[in-house]
Amino acid sequence: MARSPQVLVELLNTKKVVVLKEIRAALDNASRATAFRYLIQIPYRRSYNHNARFYALHEPQRYDRYGLWSYKDIHFSRDGALNITVQRLVKEAQAGWTQAELKQLLRVRVQGLLLQAVQEGQLERRRISGLYIYFHADRQVQKIQVQCRQEYIESQQTMALDTDVESMPSEGIVIQILLALIRHPGSNPGQVVRRLRGHSPPIRLQQVNAVFTRYELGEKGSSTTF
């Protein structure tokens, strides 16, 4: 079997996600060093979960609006490393991120990486309405992010006082519902409840309906499941 970078491109186009053992086999049982010598000649990314065990082609069109792509339960970022991804997401965020929001989006723990980024001066953490929010370290960018976060919190509080509007769930639950819709576009409220099953405290259909109503996401009240 001839060894070439194209062999790896064909392998990754066929299987989407592979482990190093498969890469070495495709290169005629090459050594680890040889396998990596060919790997660096093609655009690839390693998974940011599963201890970076999985490999996939780096194709820009694969990634969602957050620069993320998943194959089953294997997650990839356009940045490669998780710490770089976390910092980018916070710096690009319109209103910063909480640790819980990022964990829900990335589906891995990020608290340690956030604290490290704060210690290194890459990010800044501020407490707003009882929550720790992570922002860009640049004060001009951060000022805009903080303002957006405060406006969001104020809008949530205003809606809670409006008896004509269906009661909104907490900010954290709203974020999780919206993230579920981003990952599964077109889902109805019943499907969202099903996808978020196991959340503590449980997310109810009434709460999802309230989010659909607030953001005009579509018809509410359906209990259809997938």
TORDO-332874 format. One record per residue (C-alpha): residue number from 1; residue in three letters; x negated, y, z. Coordinates in steps of 0.05 Angstrom, whole numbers, plus 32768, in hexadecimal, padded with zeros to 4 digits. Example, Ala and Ser with C-alpha at 12.3 -4.5 7.8 and 13.67 -1.06 7.14 Angstrom:
2
(1; 'ALA'; (7F0A; 7FA6; 809C)),
(2; 'SER'; (7EEF; 7FEB; 808F)),
//
This chain:
226
(1; 'MET'; (8000; 8000; 8000)),
(2; 'ALA'; (7FE4; 8043; 7FEB)),
(3; 'ARG'; (7FDC; 8077; 8022)),
(4; 'SER'; (7FF5; 80BD; 8013)),
(5; 'PRO'; (801D; 80F5; 8033)),
(6; 'GLN'; (8055; 80E6; 8001)),
(7; 'VAL'; (805E; 80A1; 8021)),
(8; 'LEU'; (8071; 80C4; 8062)),
(9; 'VAL'; (80A0; 80F5; 803F)),
(10; 'GLU'; (80C4; 80BA; 801F)),
(11; 'LEU'; (80C7; 8096; 8062)),
(12; 'LEU'; (80E5; 80D2; 8086)),
(13; 'ASN'; (8116; 80E0; 804D)),
(14; 'THR'; (812E; 8098; 8052)),
(15; 'LYS'; (8132; 808F; 809E)),
(16; 'LYS'; (813A; 80D8; 80B5)),
(17; 'VAL'; (8118; 80C9; 80F8)),
(18; 'VAL'; (80DF; 8099; 8105)),
(19; 'VAL'; (80AC; 8087; 813B)),
(20; 'LEU'; (8060; 8085; 8134)),
(21; 'LYS'; (8060; 803A; 812C)),
(22; 'GLU'; (808A; 8041; 80EC)),
(23; 'ILE'; (805C; 8077; 80D2)),
(24; 'ARG'; (801F; 804C; 80DC)),
(25; 'ALA'; (8041; 8011; 80BB)),
(26; 'ALA'; (8054; 803B; 807E)),
(27; 'LEU'; (800A; 804F; 8078)),
(28; 'ASP'; (7FF5; 8006; 8074)),
(29; 'ASN'; (7FEC; 7FFE; 80BF)),
(30; 'ALA'; (7FC0; 803B; 80C6)),
(31; 'SER'; (7FA1; 804F; 8108)),
(32; 'ARG'; (7FC1; 8086; 8132)),
(33; 'ALA'; (7F8A; 80B7; 811C)),
(34; 'THR'; (7F95; 80A7; 80D3)),
(35; 'ALA'; (7FE1; 80AC; 80DB)),
(36; 'PHE'; (7FDB; 80F2; 80F8)),
(37; 'ARG'; (7FAA; 8106; 80C1)),
(38; 'TYR'; (7FE1; 80F8; 808F)),
(39; 'LEU'; (8018; 8115; 80BA)),
(40; 'ILE'; (7FF9; 815A; 80BD)),
(41; 'GLN'; (7FFC; 815C; 8071)),
(42; 'ILE'; (8048; 815E; 8071)),
(43; 'PRO'; (807B; 818B; 8094)),
(44; 'TYR'; (8094; 8164; 80D1)),
(45; 'ARG'; (80AE; 816E; 8117)),
(46; 'ARG'; (80AD; 8143; 8155)),
(47; 'SER'; (80EB; 813D; 8181)),
(48; 'TYR'; (80ED; 816B; 81BC)),
(49; 'ASN'; (810E; 8134; 81E6)),
(50; 'HIS'; (80FC; 80E9; 81ED)),
(51; 'ASN'; (80B5; 80FF; 81FE)),
(52; 'ALA'; (80AA; 8117; 81B6)),
(53; 'ARG'; (80AC; 80CF; 819F)),
(54; 'PHE'; (80D3; 80DB; 815F)),
(55; 'TYR'; (80BD; 80FB; 811E)),
(56; 'ALA'; (80E6; 811C; 80E6)),
(57; 'LEU'; (80DB; 8148; 80A9)),
(58; 'HIS'; (80DC; 8192; 80B6)),
(59; 'GLU'; (8112; 81AA; 8086)),
(60; 'PRO'; (812C; 81F1; 8095)),
(61; 'GLN'; (8172; 81E3; 807B)),
(62; 'ARG'; (817C; 81AD; 80B1)),
(63; 'TYR'; (817C; 81DD; 80EB)),
(64; 'ASP'; (81B9; 8200; 8108)),
(65; 'ARG'; (81BE; 824A; 811A)),
(66; 'TYR'; (8194; 823D; 8157)),
(67; 'GLY'; (815D; 821A; 8131)),
(68; 'LEU'; (8170; 81D6; 814C)),
(69; 'TRP'; (817F; 8193; 812A)),
(70; 'SER'; (8193; 8150; 8148)),
(71; 'TYR'; (8195; 810A; 812F)),
(72; 'LYS'; (81C1; 80E2; 815E)),
(73; 'ASP'; (81A3; 80F1; 81A3)),
(74; 'ILE'; (815F; 8106; 8187)),
(75; 'HIS'; (8155; 8151; 8186)),
(76; 'PHE'; (8127; 817C; 815C)),
(77; 'SER'; (8117; 81C7; 8159)),
(78; 'ARG'; (80FC; 81EF; 811F)),
(79; 'ASP'; (80C6; 8206; 8151)),
(80; 'GLY'; (80B0; 81C1; 8163)),
(81; 'ALA'; (809E; 81C9; 81AC)),
(82; 'LEU'; (80D6; 81D2; 81DE)),
(83; 'ASN'; (80B4; 820A; 8205)),
(84; 'ILE'; (80AE; 8234; 81C6)),
(85; 'THR'; (80F6; 8225; 81B5)),
(86; 'VAL'; (810F; 823B; 81F9)),
(87; 'GLN'; (80E9; 827C; 81F5)),
(88; 'ARG'; (8101; 828B; 81AF)),
(89; 'LEU'; (814A; 827E; 81C1)),
(90; 'VAL'; (8146; 82AD; 81FC)),
(91; 'LYS'; (8123; 82E4; 81D5)),
(92; 'GLU'; (8155; 82DF; 819C)),
(93; 'ALA'; (8192; 82DB; 81C8)),
(94; 'GLN'; (81C4; 8314; 81C5)),
(95; 'ALA'; (81D2; 8310; 8210)),
(96; 'GLY'; (819B; 82E4; 822B)),
(97; 'TRP'; (81A7; 829D; 8244)),
(98; 'THR'; (81B2; 827B; 8287)),
(99; 'GLN'; (818E; 823A; 8295)),
(100; 'ALA'; (81D0; 8214; 8292)),
(101; 'GLU'; (81E1; 8232; 824E)),
(102; 'LEU'; (819E; 821E; 8230)),
(103; 'LYS'; (81A2; 81D9; 824E)),
(104; 'GLN'; (81E6; 81CF; 822E)),
(105; 'LEU'; (81CD; 81E8; 81EB)),
(106; 'LEU'; (818C; 81C1; 81EA)),
(107; 'ARG'; (81A6; 8184; 8210)),
(108; 'VAL'; (8167; 817F; 823A)),
(109; 'ARG'; (814F; 819F; 827A)),
(110; 'VAL'; (812E; 81E3; 8271)),
(111; 'GLN'; (8128; 8201; 82B7)),
(112; 'GLY'; (80DE; 81F2; 82BD)),
(113; 'LEU'; (80CE; 820F; 8279)),
(114; 'LEU'; (80F6; 824E; 8288)),
(115; 'LEU'; (80D2; 825A; 82CA)),
(116; 'GLN'; (808F; 824E; 82A8)),
(117; 'ALA'; (80A0; 8281; 8271)),
(118; 'VAL'; (80B3; 82B4; 82A7)),
(119; 'GLN'; (8071; 82A8; 82CB)),
(120; 'GLU'; (804B; 82B1; 828A)),
(121; 'GLY'; (806E; 82F2; 827B)),
(122; 'GLN'; (8092; 82D7; 823D)),
(123; 'LEU'; (80D7; 82DE; 825B)),
(124; 'GLU'; (80F8; 8303; 8295)),
(125; 'ARG'; (812D; 82EB; 82C5)),
(126; 'ARG'; (8163; 8317; 82E3)),
(127; 'ARG'; (819D; 8308; 8311)),
(128; 'ILE'; (81E0; 8322; 82F7)),
(129; 'SER'; (8224; 8313; 8316)),
(130; 'GLY'; (8205; 82DB; 833F)),
(131; 'LEU'; (81E4; 82B9; 8304)),
(132; 'TYR'; (819A; 82B7; 82EF)),
(133; 'ILE'; (8195; 82CE; 82A7)),
(134; 'TYR'; (8156; 82C8; 827D)),
(135; 'PHE'; (8145; 8301; 824F)),
(136; 'HIS'; (810F; 831A; 821F)),
(137; 'ALA'; (80D3; 8336; 8244)),
(138; 'ASP'; (80D2; 8373; 8217)),
(139; 'ARG'; (80F8; 83A8; 823E)),
(140; 'GLN'; (8119; 83C8; 8202)),
(141; 'VAL'; (8134; 8386; 81E8)),
(142; 'GLN'; (8146; 8370; 822F)),
(143; 'LYS'; (816E; 83B0; 823B)),
(144; 'ILE'; (819C; 839F; 8200)),
(145; 'GLN'; (81A2; 8357; 8216)),
(146; 'VAL'; (81B5; 836A; 825D)),
(147; 'GLN'; (81E9; 839B; 8244)),
(148; 'CYS'; (8208; 8366; 8217)),
(149; 'ARG'; (820A; 8335; 8251)),
(150; 'GLN'; (822A; 8367; 8280)),
(151; 'GLU'; (825E; 8379; 824B)),
(152; 'TYR'; (826E; 832F; 8243)),
(153; 'ILE'; (8276; 8325; 828E)),
(154; 'GLU'; (82A2; 8363; 8293)),
(155; 'SER'; (82CE; 834B; 825A)),
(156; 'GLN'; (82D7; 8308; 827E)),
(157; 'GLN'; (82EA; 832C; 82BE)),
(158; 'THR'; (831C; 8359; 829A)),
(159; 'MET'; (833E; 831D; 827A)),
(160; 'ALA'; (8343; 82FB; 82BD)),
(161; 'LEU'; (836A; 8337; 82D7)),
(162; 'ASP'; (839A; 8337; 829C)),
(163; 'THR'; (83D6; 830E; 82B1)),
(164; 'ASP'; (83EF; 830C; 8269)),
(165; 'VAL'; (83B1; 82E6; 8253)),
(166; 'GLU'; (83A9; 829D; 8261)),
(167; 'SER'; (8377; 8293; 829A)),
(168; 'MET'; (8330; 828E; 827F)),
(169; 'PRO'; (8300; 825A; 829C)),
(170; 'SER'; (82BC; 826D; 82B8)),
(171; 'GLU'; (8285; 8289; 828C)),
(172; 'GLY'; (825F; 8248; 828F)),
(173; 'ILE'; (829B; 821F; 8277)),
(174; 'VAL'; (82A9; 8251; 8240)),
(175; 'ILE'; (8261; 824A; 8227)),
(176; 'GLN'; (8266; 81FE; 8227)),
(177; 'ILE'; (82A8; 8200; 8200)),
(178; 'LEU'; (828A; 822F; 81CC)),
(179; 'LEU'; (824B; 8205; 81C6)),
(180; 'ALA'; (8276; 81C7; 81BA)),
(181; 'LEU'; (8299; 81EC; 8182)),
(182; 'ILE'; (8257; 8202; 8164)),
(183; 'ARG'; (823E; 81BA; 8163)),
(184; 'HIS'; (8281; 819F; 814B)),
(185; 'PRO'; (82A2; 81D4; 811E)),
(186; 'GLY'; (82ED; 81CC; 8113)),
(187; 'SER'; (82FA; 81A6; 8154)),
(188; 'ASN'; (833F; 81B2; 8173)),
(189; 'PRO'; (8347; 81BD; 81BE)),
(190; 'GLY'; (8355; 8174; 81CC)),
(191; 'GLN'; (8316; 815F; 81A8)),
(192; 'VAL'; (82ED; 8192; 81CE)),
(193; 'VAL'; (8308; 8176; 8210)),
(194; 'ARG'; (82F5; 8130; 81F9)),
(195; 'ARG'; (82AE; 8146; 81E5)),
(196; 'LEU'; (82A3; 8167; 8229)),
(197; 'ARG'; (82BD; 812C; 8251)),
(198; 'GLY'; (8291; 811E; 828D)),
(199; 'HIS'; (8284; 8167; 829C)),
(200; 'SER'; (8288; 817A; 82E5)),
(201; 'PRO'; (82B8; 8199; 82F6)),
(202; 'PRO'; (82E3; 817C; 82BE)),
(203; 'ILE'; (82F4; 81AB; 8285)),
(204; 'ARG'; (8340; 81AB; 827B)),
(205; 'LEU'; (8369; 81B5; 823C)),
(206; 'GLN'; (8387; 81F5; 8259)),
(207; 'GLN'; (8341; 8213; 825F)),
(208; 'VAL'; (832F; 8201; 8218)),
(209; 'ASN'; (8371; 821E; 81FF)),
(210; 'ALA'; (8360; 825F; 8224)),
(211; 'VAL'; (831D; 8264; 81FF)),
(212; 'PHE'; (833F; 8255; 81BC)),
(213; 'THR'; (8371; 828C; 81CA)),
(214; 'ARG'; (833D; 82BF; 81E1)),
(215; 'TYR'; (830F; 82B5; 81A5)),
(216; 'GLU'; (8347; 82A5; 8172)),
(217; 'LEU'; (8327; 8263; 8161)),
(218; 'GLY'; (8365; 8240; 8146)),
(219; 'GLU'; (83A4; 821D; 815C)),
(220; 'LYS'; (83A6; 820C; 81A6)),
(221; 'GLY'; (83CC; 81D8; 81CD)),
(222; 'SER'; (83B8; 819B; 81A5)),
(223; 'SER'; (83A4; 815E; 81CD)),
(224; 'THR'; (838B; 8137; 8190)),
(225; 'THR'; (834B; 8110; 819E)),
(226; 'PHE'; (8318; 80F5; 816D)),
//
